Amino acid sequence: MRRRAFISLLGGAAAAWPVAARAQPPKMLRVGYSGMLPRDAPHYAAFEKRMAELGYQPGRNFTFEYIQAPGIEGYEVTYRELAARKMDILLAAGNEPALRAARSAAGATPTVFIALDFDPVEKGYVTSLSRPGSNSTGLFVSQLELAGKRVEFLRKTFPTARRVGLLWDATSREQADAAAAVAGHLGFEPRLLELMGQPPNYAAALVPMDQWPGEPIMIPASPLALRDRATIVRLLLDRRTPSICAFREVMEAGALFSYGVNLVDVFRDVAAVVDQVARLGNAGEIPMRAPSHFHTAVNLKTANALGLQIPDRLLALADEVIE
């Protein structure tokens, strides 16, 4: 679904939200979440800060219980543990395995989720964006459309490039396929670079691009890419390979560009959904939301290291420039 249509749909559905929001919050709200990043990641702090702004004080009427998953395959165990702790809401973010595990463990517990790399309607997790059903709701980020936009950004930056490398893993193959379709229309030869192994062998995945030095690569929106961003970026910089990514955190680690959502903003946004579910109880009747903002950033330190000059017209489009 196009972002404009999505926003219009949610704008109409949101008319009743202010009335519903006057419902009293629970005396104690316990939110359980499992992710692959350390507990002190900035976006988790942003979630707790926003919850505090909404009236939820840790230890008084709110607790955020976090279990770090060792990998995608670990979500089933971590969400079962959270469910056993009798959470009021289970929060899942990013990928399908996390949502599947949370919903499988939830029983009658509401699930709030952030769909970062899949379409929840197309995949059957919700009935519609305006009325999700299944005791679930949350945020939807259309990564397939954003993947195409990232390729467009690369074409504007590298008008003479002939190929684009598209990294993908088990949670992001559809992003690579969507990007490949756009790449073909823009005169790129797309090269799909599969990440295999546990942990993924990033160096091996990049080998096919070694015969075309300097050609750009797209890093997917995936929990592995976010977790292992330092490793990925170091390999790309060693190869003098420019890259575009989905998350600001990966750009900050050394990718050339990022275009997508800022996870800090997303976790602040999802706090409002958690609050609404806590007050109303029936998550399936609460419309899903779009992100409040898409974030474009450029790392000029990386550009300088690669000997690249970023056009002023592209810098003018950026929300953030790291110098």
PAZAPA-4460 file (N, C-alpha, C; in steps of 0.05 Angstrom, whole numbers, plus 32768, in hexadecimal, padded with zeros to 4 digits):
% residues 323
    n_x    n_y    n_z   ca_x   ca_y   ca_z    c_x    c_y    c_z   seq   type   mol
   8011   7FE8   8000   8000   8000   8000   8012   8019   8000     1      M     A
   800B   802D   7FF0   801A   8045   7FEF   8018   8054   8009     2      R     A
   802E   8062   8011   802E   806F   802A   8018   8084   802C     3      R     A
   8013   8093   8016   7FFE   80A8   8017   7FE3   809C   801D     4      R     A
   7FDD   8086   800F   7FC3   8079   8013   7FC1   806E   8030     5      A     A
   7FD8   8063   803A   7FD9   8058   8055   7FD3   806E   8069     6      F     A
   7FDF   8085   8066   7FDB   809B   8078   7FBE   80A5   8077     7      I     A
   7FB3   80A7   805F   7F97   80AF   805C   7F84   809C   806A     8      S     A
   7F89   8082   8067   7F79   806E   8074   7F7A   8071   8092     9      L     A
   7F92   8074   809C   7F95   8076   80B9   7F8B   8090   80C4    10      L     A
   7F8D   80A5   80B3   7F82   80BF   80BC   7F65   80BE   80C1    11      G     A
   7F56   80B0   80B0   7F39   80AD   80B5   7F33   809C   80CD    12      G     A
   7F43   8086   80D0   7F3E   8074   80E7   7F45   8081   8101    13      A     A
   7F58   8094   8101   7F62   809F   8119   7F4F   80B4   8126    14      A     A
   7F39   80BA   8119   7F28   80CE   8123   7F1D   80C8   813F    15      A     A
   7F1A   80AE   8145   7F0F   80A6   815F   7F24   80A3   8174    16      A     A
   7F3E   80A5   816D   7F53   80A0   8181   7F52   80B2   8199    17      W     A
   7F4F   80CD   8196   7F50   80DE   81AE   7F3B   80D6   81C3    18      P     A
   7F23   80CE   81BA   7F0E   80C6   81CD   7F17   80AD   81DC    19      V     A
   7F21   8099   81CD   7F2A   8080   81DA   7F41   8085   81ED    20      A     A
   7F52   8098   81E6   7F6A   809C   81F6   7F64   80A6   8212    21      A     A
   7F4B   80AF   8217   7F45   80B8   8232   7F40   80A1   8246    22      R     A
   7F3F   8088   823B   7F3C   8071   824D   7F53   8070   8260    23      A     A
   7F4E   8067   8278   7F64   8066   828C   7F78   804F   8286    24      Q     A
   7F92   8055   828A   7FA6   8040   8286   7FA4   802B   829C    25      P     A
   7FAF   8014   8299   7FAF   8000   82AE   7FC1   8009   82C6    26      P     A
   7FBC   7FFD   82DD   7FCC   8004   82F5   7FE9   7FFB   82F1    27      K     A
   7FED   7FE5   82E4   8008   7FDC   82DE   8008   7FD0   82C2    28      M     A
   8019   7FDA   82B1   801B   7FD0   8295   8036   7FC2   8292    29      L     A
   8035   7FA8   828A   804D   7F99   8285   804F   7F93   8268    30      R     A
   8064   7F9E   825B   8069   7F9A   823F   8081   7F89   823B    31      V     A
   807F   7F73   822C   8095   7F61   8227   809F   7F63   820B    32      G     A
   80B9   7F63   8207   80C5   7F67   81ED   80DF   7F57   81EB    33      Y     A
   80E3   7F4B   81D3   80FD   7F3D   81CE   8109   7F48   81B4    34      S     A
   8122   7F4F   81B5   8131   7F58   819D   814D   7F4D   819D    35      G     A
   815B   7F54   8188   8176   7F49   8184   818C   7F5C   818D    36      M     A
   8185   7F75   8193   8198   7F89   819B   819B   7F8A   81BA    37      L     A
   81B0   7F95   81C4   81B3   7F97   81E2   819D   7FA8   81EE    38      P     A
   8198   7FA3   8207   8182   7FB1   8215   8186   7FCF   8215    39      R     A
   819E   7FD9   8213   81A3   7FF6   8215   81A2   8004   81F9    40      D     A
   8198   7FF6   81E5   8195   8003   81CA   8184   801C   81CC    41      A     A
   818B   8031   81BE   817D   804B   81C1   815F   804A   81BC    42      P     A
   8156   8039   81A9   813A   8039   81A3   8129   802D   81B9    43      H     A
   8135   801B   81C9   8126   8011   81E1   8123   8027   81F6    44      Y     A
   8138   8037   81F9   8137   804D   820C   8122   8061   8202    45      A     A
   8120   8065   81E8   810D   8078   81DD   80F0   806F   81E2    46      A     A
   80EC   8054   81E0   80D2   8049   81E6   80CA   804E   8203    47      F     A
   80DD   8049   8216   80D7   804D   8232   80D3   806A   8239    48      E     A
   80E2   807B   822C   80DE   8098   8230   80C3   80A1   8227    49      K     A
   80BB   8098   8210   80A0   80A0   8206   808A   8095   8217    50      R     A
   808E   807C   8221   807A   8071   8233   8078   8082   824D    51      M     A
   808E   808C   8256   808E   809D   826E   807F   80B7   8268    52      A     A
   8083   80C2   8250   8074   80DA   8249   8056   80D5   8248    53      E     A
   804E   80BC   8242   8032   80B5   8241   8027   80AD   825C    54      L     A
   8037   80AF   8271   802D   80AA   828B   8035   808F   8298    55      G     A
   8047   8081   828B   804F   8066   8295   806A   8068   82A2    56      Y     A
   806B   8066   82BC   8084   8069   82CB   808F   804E   82D3    57      Q     A
   80A8   8048   82CB   80B4   802E   82D2   80B3   8028   82F0    58      P     A
   80AA   8010   82F6   80A9   8009   8312   8090   8011   8321    59      G     A
   8082   8025   8316   806A   802F   8323   8051   8024   8315    60      R     A
   804F   8029   82FB   8038   801E   82EC   8041   8012   82D1    61      N     A
   805B   800C   82CE   8065   8002   82B4   807E   7FF3   82B8    62      F     A
   8081   7FDD   82A9   809A   7FCE   82A7   809E   7FC5   828A    63      T     A
   80B6   7FC8   8281   80BE   7FBF   8266   80D1   7FA8   8269    64      F     A
   80C7   7F90   8264   80D7   7F78   8268   80E3   7F70   824D    65      E     A
   80FD   7F6E   824D   810C   7F69   8234   811D   7F50   8237    66      Y     A
   811C   7F3F   8222   812D   7F28   8220   813C   7F2A   8205    67      I     A
   8156   7F29   8205   8165   7F2B   81EC   8166   7F0F   81DF    68      Q     A
   815E   7F0F   81C6   815E   7EF6   81B6   817A   7EF3   81AA    69      A     A
   8185   7EDA   81AA   81A0   7ED6   819E   81A0   7ED8   8180    70      P     A
   8189   7ED5   8173   8185   7ED6   8156   8168   7ED2   8150    71      G     A
   8162   7ED2   8136   8146   7ED0   812D   813A   7EB6   8138    72      I     A
   8149   7EA1   8139   813F   7E87   8141   8139   7E87   815F    73      E     A
   8141   7E9B   816E   813D   7E9B   818B   8123   7EA8   8194    74      G     A
   8114   7EB4   8182   80FC   7EC2   818A   80E7   7EB0   8196    75      Y     A
   80E5   7E98   818D   80D0   7E86   8198   80D4   7E81   81B6    76      E     A
   80ED   7E7D   81BE   80F3   7E79   81DA   80EF   7E92   81EA    77      V     A
   80F9   7EA9   81E0   80F7   7EC1   81F0   80DB   7ECB   81F3    78      T     A
   80CA   7EC8   81DF   80AF   7ED1   81E2   809E   7EBE   81F3    79      Y     A
   80A5   7EA4   81F2   8097   7E92   8205   809E   7E9A   8222    80      R     A
   80B7   7EA1   8227   80BF   7EAA   8242   80B0   7EC3   824A    81      E     A
   80AD   7ED6   8238   809F   7EEE   823E   8081   7EE9   8244    82      L     A
   8075   7ED7   8234   8059   7ED0   8238   8056   7EC3   8253    83      A     A
   8069   7EB2   825B   8068   7EA5   8275   8069   7EB9   828C    84      A     A
   8074   7ED0   8287   8076   7EE5   829C   805C   7EF5   829E    85      R     A
   8048   7EEE   828E   802D   7EFB   828F   802E   7F18   8288    86      K     A
   8039   7F1E   8270   8039   7F39   8266   801C   7F42   825F    87      M     A
   8018   7F5C   8260   7FFF   7F68   8257   7FFE   7F6C   8239    88      D     A
   8016   7F73   822E   8019   7F77   8211   8034   7F6B   8209    89      I     A
   8034   7F5D   81F2   804D   7F54   81E6   8053   7F67   81CF    90      L     A
   806C   7F71   81CE   8075   7F83   81B9   8089   7F74   81A8    91      L     A
   8084   7F75   818D   8097   7F68   817A   809F   7F7C   8165    92      A     A
   80B7   7F7B   815C   80C1   7F90   814A   80D1   7F84   8133    93      A     A
   80CB   7F8E   811B   80DD   7F89   8104   80D5   7F73   80F1    94      G     A
   80D8   7F5B   80FA   80D7   7F45   80E7   80C1   7F31   80ED    95      N     A
   80BA   7F21   80D9   80A5   7F0D   80DD   80AA   7EF8   80F3    96      E     A
   80C2   7EED   80F5   80C7   7ED9   810A   80C1   7EE4   8126    97      P     A
   80C7   7EFD   812B   80C1   7F09   8145   80A3   7F0A   814A    98      A     A
   8094   7F13   8135   8077   7F16   8138   806B   7EFA   813B    99      L     A
   8074   7EE7   812B   8068   7ECC   812C   806C   7EC0   8148   100      R     A
   8084   7EC4   8153   808A   7EB9   816E   807A   7EC7   8183   101      A     A
   8077   7EE1   8181   8067   7EF0   8195   804A   7EE8   8194   102      A     A
   803F   7EE5   817C   8023   7EDE   817A   801E   7EC1   8182   103      R     A
   8031   7EB0   817C   802E   7E94   8184   802E   7E91   81A3   104      S     A
   803E   7EA2   81B0   803F   7EA1   81CD   802A   7EB1   81DB   105      A     A
   801D   7EC4   81CD   800D   7ED8   81DA   7FF3   7ECD   81E6   106      A     A
   7FE6   7EB9   81D9   7FCC   7EB1   81E3   7FB9   7EC8   81E1   107      G     A
   7FAC   7ED0   81F7   7F99   7EE6   81F7   7FA7   7F01   81FB   108      A     A
   7FC1   7F01   81FE   7FD0   7F1A   8203   7FD2   7F2B   81E9   109      T     A
   7FCB   7F45   81EA   7FCE   7F55   81D1   7FEB   7F57   81C8   110      P     A
   7FEE   7F58   81AE   8008   7F5B   81A1   800A   7F76   8192   111      T     A
   801E   7F86   8198   8024   7F9E   8189   803D   7F99   817A   112      V     A
   803D   7F9F   8160   8055   7F98   8150   805C   7FAF   813D   113      F     A
   8076   7FAF   8135   8080   7FC1   8121   8087   7FB0   8109   114      I     A
   8079   7FB3   80F3   807E   7FA4   80DB   8092   7FB3   80CA   115      A     A
   80AC   7FAD   80CE   80C1   7FBB   80C0   80C9   7FAF   80A6   116      L     A
   80C6   7F95   80A2   80D0   7F88   808A   80BB   7F75   807D   117      D     A
   80A1   7F79   8083   808D   7F69   8076   8072   7F78   8077   118      F     A
   8060   7F71   8065   8046   7F7D   8064   8033   7F6C   8074   119      D     A
   8029   7F76   808B   8019   7F65   809D   7FFE   7F5D   8091   120      P     A
   7FF3   7F6C   807F   7FDA   7F65   8072   7FDF   7F4F   805E   121      V     A
   7FF2   7F53   804C   7FF9   7F3F   8038   8001   7F24   8044   122      E     A
   800F   7F25   805B   8018   7F0D   8068   8002   7F00   8079   123      K     A
   7FEB   7F0D   807D   7FD5   7F02   808C   7FD6   7F05   80AA   124      G     A
   7FE8   7F16   80B4   7FE9   7F1B   80D1   7FD3   7F2C   80DB   125      Y     A
   7FC9   7F3E   80CA   7FB2   7F4F   80D1   7F9E   7F4E   80B9   126      V     A
   7F85   7F54   80BF   7F70   7F54   80AB   7F72   7F6C   8099   127      T     A
   7F76   7F83   80A6   7F7A   7F9D   8097   7F89   7FB0   80A9   128      S     A
   7F93   7FC6   809D   7FA1   7FD9   80AC   7F8E   7FE9   80BE   129      L     A
   7F76   7FED   80B5   7F63   7FFD   80C5   7F56   7FED   80DC   130      S     A
   7F53   7FD3   80D8   7F49   7FC2   80ED   7F59   7FA8   80ED   131      R     A
   7F6F   7FA7   80FB   7F81   7F90   80F8   7F76   7F75   8100   132      P     A
   7F66   7F74   8116   7F5C   7F5B   8120   7F73   7F4B   812E   133      G     A
   7F6D   7F33   8136   7F81   7F20   8141   7F8E   7F2B   815A   134      S     A
   7F82   7F3E   8168   7F8D   7F49   8180   7FA9   7F55   817C   135      N     A
   7FAE   7F60   8164   7FC8   7F6B   815E   7FC5   7F86   814F   136      S     A
   7FD8   7F97   8154   7FD9   7FB0   8144   7FF6   7FBB   8147   137      T     A
   7FFB   7FD2   813A   8016   7FDD   813C   801C   7FF1   8126   138      G     A
   8035   7FF0   811D   803F   8002   8108   8047   7FF1   80F0   139      L     A
   8042   7FFD   80D8   804A   7FEF   80BF   805C   8001   80AF   140      F     A
   8075   7FF8   80AA   8088   8006   8099   808B   7FF6   807F   141      V     A
   8084   8002   8069   8084   7FF4   8050   80A0   7FF2   8044   142      S     A
   80AF   7FDE   804E   80CB   7FDC   8046   80CE   7FD5   8028   143      Q     A
   80BB   7FC8   801C   80BE   7FC1   8000   80BF   7FDA   7FEF   144      L     A
   80AD   7FED   7FF5   80AE   8007   7FE7   80C7   8016   7FED   145      E     A
   80D0   8015   8007   80E8   8024   800F   8101   8018   8002   146      L     A
   8101   7FFD   7FFE   8118   7FF1   7FF1   811C   7FFC   7FD5   147      A     A
   8106   8000   7FC6   8107   800C   7FAC   8111   8028   7FAD   148      G     A
   8108   8037   7FC1   8111   8053   7FC4   812F   8054   7FCA   149      K     A
   813A   8041   7FD8   8157   8041   7FDD   8166   803D   7FC3   150      R     A
   815C   802B   7FB2   8169   8027   7F98   8168   8041   7F88   151      V     A
   8152   804F   7F88   814F   8068   7F7A   8164   807C   7F85   152      E     A
   8168   807C   7F9F   817C   808E   7FAB   8198   8088   7FA1   153      F     A
   819E   806E   7F9F   81B8   8066   7F94   81BC   806E   7F77   154      L     A
   81A7   806C   7F68   81A9   8073   7F4B   81AE   8091   7F49   155      R     A
   81A1   80A2   7F59   81A6   80BF   7F58   81C3   80C5   7F61   156      K     A
   81CE   80B6   7F73   81E9   80BB   7F7D   81FE   80B0   7F6A   157      T     A
   81F8   8099   7F5E   820C   808B   7F4D   8200   8087   7F31   158      F     A
   81FE   809C   7F21   81F1   809B   7F07   81FE   8088   7EF4   159      P     A
   8218   8083   7EF7   8227   8071   7EE4   822A   8055   7EEE   160      T     A
   8221   804F   7F06   8224   8034   7F11   8214   8020   7F00   161      A     A
   821F   8009   7EFC   8211   7FF4   7EEB   8204   7FDF   7EFC   162      R     A
   820D   7FDB   7F14   8203   7FC5   7F25   81FD   7FCF   7F41   163      R     A
   81EA   7FC1   7F4E   81E5   7FC6   7F6A   81E3   7FAC   7F79   164      V     A
   81F1   7FA9   7F8F   81F0   7F91   7F9F   81DA   7F94   7FB4   165      G     A
   81CA   7F7E   7FB7   81B3   7F7E   7FC9   81B7   7F68   7FDE   166      L     A
   81C0   7F6F   7FF5   81C3   7F5C   800B   81A7   7F53   8015   167      L     A
   81A5   7F3A   801B   818B   7F31   8027   8190   7F18   8039   168      W     A
   817E   7F15   804C   817E   7EFE   805E   8162   7EF3   8060   169      D     A
   815E   7EE1   8073   8145   7ED3   8075   812D   7EE6   8079   170      A     A
   8131   7EFD   8085   811B   7F0F   808A   8118   7F25   8075   171      T     A
   812A   7F26   8061   812A   7F3D   804F   812B   7F36   8031   172      S     A
   8125   7F1D   802A   8126   7F16   800D   8113   7F27   7FFD   173      R     A
   80FB   7F2C   8008   80E7   7F3B   7FF8   80F1   7F58   7FF3   174      E     A
   8100   7F63   8006   810C   7F7E   8001   811F   7F7D   7FEA   175      Q     A
   8130   7F68   7FE9   8143   7F65   7FD3   8135   7F62   7FB8   176      A     A
   811F   7F53   7FB8   8110   7F4F   7F9F   8103   7F69   7F96   177      D     A
   80F8   7F78   7FA9   80EC   7F92   7FA2   8101   7FA5   7F97   178      A     A
   8118   7FA6   7FA5   812E   7FB7   7F9C   8138   7FAF   7F81   179      A     A
   813A   7F95   7F7C   8144   7F8B   7F62   8131   7F94   7F4B   180      A     A
   8117   7F93   7F50   8104   7F9B   7F3B   8108   7FB9   7F34   181      A     A
   810C   7FCA   7F48   8110   7FE6   7F43   812B   7FEA   7F36   182      V     A
   813F   7FDC   7F3F   815A   7FDE   7F34   815A   7FD9   7F16   183      A     A
   814C   7FC4   7F0D   814B   7FBE   7EF1   813F   7FD5   7EE0   184      G     A
   812B   7FE2   7EEB   811E   7FF8   7EDD   8131   8011   7EDC   185      H     A
   8144   8013   7EEE   8155   802A   7EF0   8170   8025   7EE3   186      L     A
   8173   800E   7ED5   818C   8009   7EC7   81A2   7FFC   7ED7   187      G     A
   819C   7FF3   7EEF   81AE   7FE3   7EFF   81AB   7FC6   7EF8   188      F     A
   81C1   7FB7   7EFA   81C0   7F9A   7EFA   81C0   7F92   7F18   189      E     A
   81A9   7F88   7F22   81A9   7F81   7F3E   81B7   7F66   7F44   190      P     A
   81C6   7F66   7F59   81D4   7F4E   7F62   81CB   7F47   7F7E   191      R     A
   81BC   7F31   7F81   81B2   7F29   7F9B   81C8   7F1A   7FAA   192      L     A
   81CD   7F24   7FC3   81E3   7F1A   7FD3   81D7   7F0D   7FEC   193      L     A
   81D6   7EF3   7FED   81C9   7EE5   8003   81DC   7EE2   801A   194      E     A
   81D1   7EE8   8032   81E0   7EE4   804B   81D9   7EC8   8056   195      L     A
   81EE   7EB8   8059   81E9   7E9C   8062   81FB   7E97   807A   196      M     A
   81F3   7E83   808A   8202   7E7B   80A1   81F9   7E88   80BB   197      G     A
   8200   7E7C   80D1   81FA   7E87   80EC   8213   7E87   80FD   198      Q     A
   821F   7E9F   8101   8216   7EB9   80F7   821B   7EBC   80D9   199      P     A
   820E   7ECF   80CC   8211   7ED2   80AF   822E   7ED7   80A7   200      P     A
   8236   7ECC   8090   8250   7ED1   8085   824E   7EE9   8072   201      N     A
   8251   7F01   807D   824E   7F19   806D   8264   7F1C   8057   202      Y     A
   827C   7F14   805E   8292   7F16   804B   828C   7F05   8032   203      A     A
   8282   7EEC   8037   827C   7EDB   8020   8266   7EE6   800F   204      A     A
   8252   7EF2   801C   823B   7EFD   800D   8244   7F13   7FFA   205      A     A
   8259   7F22   8002   8262   7F39   7FF2   8275   7F31   7FDC   206      L     A
   827F   7F19   7FDC   8293   7F11   7FC8   828A   7F16   7FAB   207      V     A
   8271   7F10   7FA3   8269   7F14   7F87   826C   7F31   7F7E   208      P     A
   826D   7F45   7F90   8270   7F61   7F88   828D   7F69   7F86   209      M     A
   82A0   7F57   7F8E   82BC   7F5F   7F8E   82C6   7F64   7F71   210      D     A
   82B9   7F58   7F5E   82C2   7F5C   7F42   82B8   7F77   7F37   211      Q     A
   82A7   7F85   7F46   829D   7F9F   7F3E   82A1   7FB3   7F55   212      W     A
   82BA   7FBA   7F5A   82C0   7FCC   7F71   82B3   7FE8   7F6D   213      P     A
   82A9   7FF2   7F83   829D   800D   7F82   827F   800D   7F7C   214      G     A
   8274   7FF6   7F73   8257   7FF6   7F6E   8248   7FF5   7F88   215      E     A
   8231   8002   7F8A   8224   8005   7FA4   8215   7FEC   7FAD   216      P     A
   8210   7FEB   7FC7   8202   7FD4   7FD3   81EC   7FDF   7FE6   217      I     A
   81D6   7FD0   7FE7   81C0   7FD7   7FF9   81BF   7FC3   8010   218      M     A
   81C0   7FCD   8028   81BE   7FBD   8041   81A0   7FBC   8049   219      I     A
   8195   7FA5   804E   8178   7FA3   8053   8170   7FAC   806E   220      P     A
   8156   7FB0   8071   814A   7FB4   808C   8146   7F99   8098   221      A     A
   8158   7F91   80A9   8155   7F77   80B6   8162   7F78   80D1   222      S     A
   815A   7F67   80E4   8166   7F68   80FF   8183   7F60   80FE   223      P     A
   818B   7F4D   80EC   81A7   7F45   80EA   81B8   7F5C   80E1   224      L     A
   81AF   7F6A   80CC   81BE   7F81   80C2   81C2   7F97   80D7   225      A     A
   81AD   7F9B   80E7   81AF   7FAF   80FC   81C2   7FA6   8112   226      L     A
   81BF   7F8D   811A   81D1   7F82   812F   81EE   7F82   8126   227      R     A
   81F3   7F7A   810D   820E   7F75   8104   8218   7F8C   80F2   228      D     A
   820D   7FA4   80F7   8213   7FBB   80E5   8231   7FC2   80E4   229      R     A
   823F   7FBF   80FB   825B   7FC6   80FC   826B   7FB4   80EA   230      A     A
   8264   7F9A   80EA   8272   7F86   80DA   826D   7F8C   80BC   231      T     A
   8254   7F90   80B5   824D   7F95   8099   825B   7FAE   808E   232      I     A
   8259   7FC3   809D   8264   7FDD   8094   8282   7FDB   8092   233      V     A
   828F   7FCE   80A4   82AC   7FCC   80A3   82B5   7FBD   8089   234      R     A
   82A6   7FA8   8082   82AC   7F99   806A   82A8   7FAA   8051   235      L     A
   8293   7FBA   8051   828D   7FCB   803A   82A2   7FE1   8037   236      L     A
   82AA   7FED   804E   82BE   8002   804D   82D9   7FF7   8044   237      L     A
   82E0   7FDF   804D   82F9   7FD2   8044   82F9   7FCE   8026   238      D     A
   82E1   7FC9   801B   82DF   7FC5   7FFE   82DA   7FDF   7FEF   239      R     A
   82D8   7FF5   7FFE   82D3   800F   7FF2   82B8   800F   7FE3   240      R     A
   82A4   8003   7FF0   828A   7FFF   7FE4   8275   8012   7FF1   241      T     A
   8269   8023   7FE1   8254   8035   7FEC   823A   8024   7FF1   242      P     A
   822B   802D   8006   8213   801D   800D   81FD   8030   8016   243      S     A
   81E5   8025   8013   81CD   8032   801E   81BF   801E   8030   244      I     A
   81B4   8027   8046   81A8   8015   805A   818D   801F   8062   245      C     A
   817F   800F   8073   8164   8016   807B   8164   8026   8095   246      A     A
   8178   8022   80A6   8177   802E   80C1   818D   8042   80C6   247      F     A
   8187   8057   80D3   819A   806B   80DA   81B2   805F   80E9   248      R     A
   81AD   804C   80FA   81C3   8040   810A   81D8   8033   80F8   249      E     A
   81D0   8028   80E2   81E3   801B   80CF   81F3   8031   80C1   250      V     A
   81E5   8047   80B9   81F3   805D   80AD   8207   8069   80C0   251      M     A
   8200   806C   80DA   8212   8077   80EE   822A   8066   80F1   252      E     A
   8227   804C   80ED   823E   8039   80EF   8251   803B   80D8   253      A     A
   8247   8047   80C2   8259   804B   80AB   824E   8047   808F   254      G     A
   8234   803F   808D   8228   803E   8073   8226   805B   8068   255      A     A
   8226   805E   804D   8226   8078   8041   820B   8087   8045   256      L     A
   81F5   8079   8040   81DB   8085   8042   81C8   8073   8053   257      F     A
   81B4   807F   805E   819D   8070   8068   8184   807E   805F   258      S     A
   8170   806D   8059   8156   8078   8052   8141   8065   805D   259      Y     A
   8130   806E   806E   811C   805D   807A   8111   806A   8093   260      G     A
   810F   805A   80A8   8105   8064   80C1   811B   8065   80D6   261      V     A
   8119   8078   80E8   812B   807A   80FF   811F   8069   8115   262      N     A
   812D   8054   811E   8122   8042   8131   811A   8050   814B   263      L     A
   8128   8065   8153   8121   8074   816B   8105   8080   8167   264      V     A
   8100   808B   8150   80E5   8097   814A   80D0   8081   8149   265      D     A
   80D7   806A   813D   80C3   8054   813B   80BB   804A   8157   266      V     A
   80CF   8046   8168   80C8   803C   8183   80BA   8051   8194   267      F     A
   80BE   806A   818E   80AD   807E   819B   8090   807D   8190   268      R     A
   808E   8079   8176   8073   8076   816A   8064   805E   8175   269      D     A
   8072   8048   8178   8064   8030   8181   805C   8031   819E   270      V     A
   8069   8042   81AE   8060   8046   81C9   8044   8051   81CA   271      A     A
   803C   8062   81B8   8021   806D   81B7   800D   8056   81B1   272      A     A
   8015   8043   81A1   8003   802C   819B   8000   801B   81B4   273      V     A
   8016   8016   81C1   8015   8006   81DA   8003   8013   81EE   274      V     A
   8005   802D   81F1   7FF4   803C   8204   7FD7   8039   81FC   275      D     A
   7FD1   803B   81E2   7FB5   8038   81D9   7FAA   801C   81DF   276      Q     A
   7FBA   8008   81DA   7FB2   7FED   81DF   7FAD   7FE9   81FD   277      V     A
   7FBF   7FF4   820D   7FBC   7FF1   822B   7FA2   7FFE   8235   278      A     A
   7F9A   8013   8228   7F82   8021   8231   7F68   8014   8226   279      R     A
   7F6A   800A   820D   7F51   7FFF   8200   7F4F   7FE1   8202   280      L     A
   7F65   7FD3   8202   7F65   7FB6   8206   7F63   7FA6   81ED   281      G     A
   7F53   7FAE   81D9   7F4F   7F9E   81C1   7F61   7FA8   81AA   282      N     A
   7F79   7F9C   81A9   7F8C   7FA6   8195   7F82   7FA3   8179   283      A     A
   7F72   7F8E   8173   7F69   7F8A   8158   7F56   7F9F   814D   284      G     A
   7F4B   7FB0   815E   7F39   7FC5   8155   7F48   7FE0   8152   285      E     A
   7F62   7FE0   8158   7F71   7FF9   8157   7F80   7FFA   813C   286      I     A
   7F7B   800E   812B   7F88   8010   8111   7FA7   8010   8114   287      P     A
   7FB4   8004   8100   7FD1   8005   80FF   7FD9   8021   80F6   288      M     A
   7FF1   8028   80FD   7FFC   8043   80F7   8013   8042   80E4   289      R     A
   8018   8058   80D7   8031   805C   80C7   8046   8069   80D8   290      A     A
   805F   8067   80D1   8074   8076   80E0   806F   8094   80DE   291      P     A
   8078   80A2   80F2   8074   80BF   80F2   8087   80CD   80DF   292      S     A
   809E   80C0   80D8   80B2   80CE   80C8   80C4   80BA   80BA   293      H     A
   80CC   80C0   80A1   80E1   80B1   8094   80FA   80C2   8095   294      F     A
   8111   80B4   8099   812A   80C2   809F   813F   80BC   808A   295      H     A
   814B   80D2   807F   8160   80CF   806B   817A   80DB   8077   296      T     A
   818F   80CB   8076   81A8   80D5   8082   81C0   80CE   806F   297      A     A
   81D5   80DE   8071   81ED   80DB   8061   8205   80DC   8074   298      V     A
   8217   80CA   8070   8230   80C9   8080   8247   80D4   806F   299      N     A
   824E   80ED   8073   8263   80F9   8063   827F   80EF   806B   300      L     A
   8281   80E5   8083   829B   80D8   808B   82A0   80C0   8079   301      K     A
   828B   80B0   8074   828E   8099   8062   8293   80A3   8045   302      T     A
   8284   80B7   803C   8289   80C2   8021   82A6   80CA   801E   303      A     A
   82B1   80D8   8031   82CD   80E0   802F   82E0   80C9   802F   304      N     A
   82DA   80B4   803F   82EB   809C   8040   82EA   808E   8025   305      A     A
   82D3   8090   8017   82D1   8082   7FFD   82D9   8094   7FE6   306      L     A
   82E0   80AD   7FEC   82E7   80C0   7FD7   82D0   80C9   7FC6   307      G     A
   82B8   80CB   7FD2   82A0   80D2   7FC3   8297   80EE   7FC9   308      L     A
   828C   80FC   7FB5   8280   8116   7FB9   8262   8113   7FB6   309      Q     A
   8254   8118   7FCC   8237   8116   7FCC   822B   8130   7FC1   310      I     A
   821A   812F   7FAC   820F   8147   7FA1   81FF   8157   7FB5   311      P     A
   8200   8172   7FB3   81F2   8183   7FC6   81D4   817E   7FC5   312      D     A
   81C9   8177   7FAE   81AC   8173   7FAC   81A4   815B   7FBD   313      R     A
   81B5   8147   7FC0   81AF   8130   7FD1   81B2   8136   7FEE   314      L     A
   81C7   8146   7FF4   81CB   814E   8010   81B4   815F   801A   315      L     A
   81A8   816E   8008   8191   817F   8010   8179   816F   8017   316      A     A
   8178   8156   800E   8161   8145   8014   8163   8137   802F   317      L     A
   817C   8138   803A   8181   8128   8052   8176   8136   806B   318      A     A
   816B   8125   807D   8163   812F   8098   817C   8132   80AA   319      D     A
   8191   8123   80A3   81A9   8123   80B4   81C1   811E   80A3   320      E     A
   81D6   812C   80A9   81F0   8129   809B   8205   8125   80B1   321      V     A
   8213   810F   80B1   8229   810A   80C4   8243   8113   80B6   322      I     A
   8252   8125   80C3   826A   8131   80B7   8282   8129   80C8   323      E     A
***
